[in-house]
Amino acid sequence: MGFLLRVVGLPNHPAGFTPDEASFGYDAYSLLKTGKDQWGNAMPLVLKSFGDGKMPLYAYLAMPSVALFGLNEFSVRLPNALLGSLVVLVTYFLVREWRRNESEALLAALLLAISPWHIPMSRGAFEANLTTFLMPLGLLLFLKGLKNRKLLILSMVVFGLNMFSYHSARLVTPIVLGVLVVSNWEKIERKILPIGIFGVFLGLAGVTYLGGAGARVGSVSIFSLVGSAGEERYLAVMTGTPDMVARIFNNKLTKLVELFGQNYLSYFSPNFLFTQGAREGTYGMLPGRGVFFLIELPFLIAGIWVLVKEKIKNKRWHIIWIVMAPVPAALAIGPGHAANRAVIMLPALQIILAMGGVYLINELIKRRKELVWLIVFVFGVSFAFFLEDYFIQQPAQKAADMVYGPREVFGYLEEVKNDYNGIIISKSISEAHIYVAFYSRIDPKEYQSQAEKWGFEESGLVWVDQMPEYKLGEYTFKSIDRVFDLQRENYLLAGRPDEFREDVNVKKIIYFPNKQVAYWIVKTEGEMYARAE
C-alpha cells in the first residue's frame, strides 16, 4: 500500500515540477554522461546548482532511474518514491528490534504508509525526504550491529551518507549517533573502526561546508535577523527607557533566543501537527491540512505517556531524535511550519503514535471494544479526505506553488524554436534555464561550456537568476520589456500574462489544472508593434 500511494501517477502528482527537481534530474543526467555536474565539477560532494549548494546524494541516487527511463519527471521522482516505500518496511523492523512488540511495529509501519506528511514528501524529487529513510535504516543496522559487527560498520556508512542527503541531517545525525554510541559503549566491539568510518564522512561534510555547502545555510539562518535587535533597542530608548534596560531586553542574544524558541515550539504545536500543517504549498504539501490526522492526537498523548513512564531500554536515542529534529527548521528564516525542513522528525513520531495507539487499543478492548471499530472508521474517513485533498485539490489549488507549466511551455518551444530568430524567457519562470536543459536534454558538455560564460559569482551575485540577462542556446533569460522586446523581429516571448499588453499576438496559452491562465507565449510583431506604440 505504501508503494502504490507513492508511485501511482508520480509524474503528475504533485502537479508541477520545481526548479530544484529539474536541477537534480539534470545533474544526474550530466553525471551519467560526463562524470561531472551541470557546472563541470567532477563527482562533486556539493552541487552548485543555482548557487545554493545542494547536498549531492539525491542526484547520485537518480542516476540509475534516469539511465533506465530517460530524463523525465518520473525517473527523477522515482528514487524518493522507492525509498519512501521501503522506509515503511524499515520502520517495522526498527520498532520490532527495539521494542520487541509486533503490534507496535505493524502499527508504526501502517501509520507511516498512510502519513499525510510522508506521502507528499515521498512523491517529489525532494532531497529532504531522504533522511526519513537513512536515519531509521542507520538506527536499525546499529541496534542489530551490537550483535553483528558487519552490520555496525554498515550502519556507519548509512549514517555517513545521511550527512550528504540534506542540510538538516548534518546537525541531527551526529548527535543521535553520539547518544547511541555512548549509551551502548560497552557493547561495541573494536570501537575505533566503525567510529572512524563515520569520522571520515563527518570530516568530508565539514570540508564541503567550508567549501560552499554552508552558503545556503548562512543565507537562510535566523542569525541574519538578529541585527533588528539594535533597532528595537533604539525605539525603546526613544520612548524614555534607560539605555541599560533597553540593552538587557533588546540585544542579539535575546533576539536569537526569542526567534529560535518561537520557531522550535511551533513544530510541536497542534496547529502545525493536526490542523493547519505546512504554510507553503511547495513540496506537494497542503496548507490548511495538518501533517497528522486529528484522530492521531490521542495516540500521540498516550505515546508520550508510555515513553516517559515505562522503563524502556535504550530509549535516549529516540528522545534525542525527536527533540533535535526541529532544531534546523527553527534556525531557518521563512514563513515557518516548513514541512521539508522538519521532516527528519519522521518516522520517530510515528513510532510514538504506535506505542500510544497499541496502549489505547488494548485498554479499549478490555473496556469498550466497539470503540476500536470507531477509531478504524474515523481513520478510514480521514484518509479518504486526505486522498481527495492531495490528488484533486492540490492540482486545483496549489499547482502554482509547485511551479506548474514549464513542461508545457518548453515542450511547445522545442517544437517550434527553429521557426524563429530567438526565444526570450521571462525571469518570472523561476530558474528557467534548468527547464530548457531538462526538457531539451541539452548535451551536458554544451551546457557546461555555456554556463562557464555566465560568471554570476564573479559579479558578486549569489543566484544564477540574479543576473540581468543570460543565454543558453537559442534562449535568452531576462525580464521582459513590454516595448523593446516586442519590437524584435520574429521572436517568441514566454511569461505571465500581466507582463504583456493585451493586443499582443498570443501563439500559445498555458493553463493551470484549474483552467486559470499560467503563461502566454507571444510572437513579436517587429516594426508593426513599434508603430502601434
Secondary structure, DSSP 8 states (H G I E B T S, - for coil): -HHHHHHTTTTTSSSS--HHHHHHHHHHHHHHHHSB-TTS-BS-SSB-TTTT-B-SHHHHHHHHHHHHH-SSHHHHHHHHHHHHHHHHHHHHHHHHHHH--HHHHHHHHHHHHT-TTHHHHHSS--GGGGHHHHHHHHHHHHHHHTT-HHHHHHHHHHHHHHTTT-HHHHHHHHHHHHHHHHHTGGG-SSTHHHHHHHHHHHHHHHHHIIIIIHHHHHHTBGGGGTTHHHHHHHHHHHTT--HHHHHHHSSHHHHHHHHHHHHHHHTTSHIIIIIS--SSSGGG--TTS-SS-GGGHHHHHHHHHHHHHS--TT-HHHHHHHHHTTHHHHTB-SSS--HHHHGGGTTHHHHHHHHHHHHHHHHHHHH-THHHHHHHHHHHHHHHHHHHIIIIIHHHHSTGGGT--HHHHHHHHHHHGGGSSEEEEETTSTTHHHHHHHHHT--HHHHHHHHTTT-TTTTT-SSGGGSSEEEETTEEEE---TTTGGGSSSEEEEE-GGGS-TTSEEEEEEE-TTS-EEEEEEE--THHHHHH-
